Amino acid sequence: AQSVTQPDIHITVSEGASLELRCNYSYGATPYLFWYVQSPGQGLQLLLKYFSGDTLVQGIKGFEAEFKRSQSSFNLRKPSVHWSDAAEYFCAVGSQTGANNLFFGTGTRLTVIP
Amino acid sequence: DVKVTQSSRYLVKRTGEKVFLECVQDMDHENMFWYRQDPGLGLRLIYFSYDVKMKEKGDIPEGYSVSREKKERFSLILESASTNQTSMYLCASSFLAGNHYEQYFGPGTRLTVT
């Protein structure tokens, strides 16, 4: 069965510092992997996705993520965080069955301090 | 741009009431989903639909039902609302982007049952 673990519930970083959010997945085949961001009171916005090819993927807002099959990880990174990045971040793995539903991690809340 | 809209951003209902949450997407997507989001639990799938009048149970369907009479509209129904259904409800639709599905989310409905 698919599952996603985000081990960090809450992370605080200073503005301008680098960021890495961790995501580990469990899936029997090549996964489809996603990172979504949710600003307060809003729905989820797709940041980036991996489904094949280059293991380093670029997304919107300056984010990138690296797929590491050997570690079953898909960590999200940003070299310099902006105050507007404060939000909740969700990693998700996509099913390859006809259902195409996503399995989400429990989320990591990011606080950015000046 | 994909647009997924939900009928209400905030809703307050009494225990035992019948509650309808409406979701509309304007991109002719085949698949639509209802999730609930709770702190520390991430997003959990309630129901999804891959075609008009078709529905499948997700991980937590108890206490909910759905209706999809038209392709663009997917309704979530709480037959008799209870306080443990107080939550954020997120609707999504998805389409096939090459060899994988991408989900797009609405802004969410925060439901309080008193």
Interface residues (C-beta under 8 A of the other chain):
Chain A: Q6 I9 Y32 F34 Y36 G41 Q42 G43 L44 Q45 L46 K49 F51 S52 F90 G94 G98 A99 N100 N101 L102 F104 G105 T106 G107
Chain B: V4 R9 N31 F33 Y35 G40 L41 G42 L43 R44 L45 F48 Y50 E56 G58 L90 A92 S94 G98 N99 H100 Y101 E102 Q103 Y104 F105 G106 P107 G108
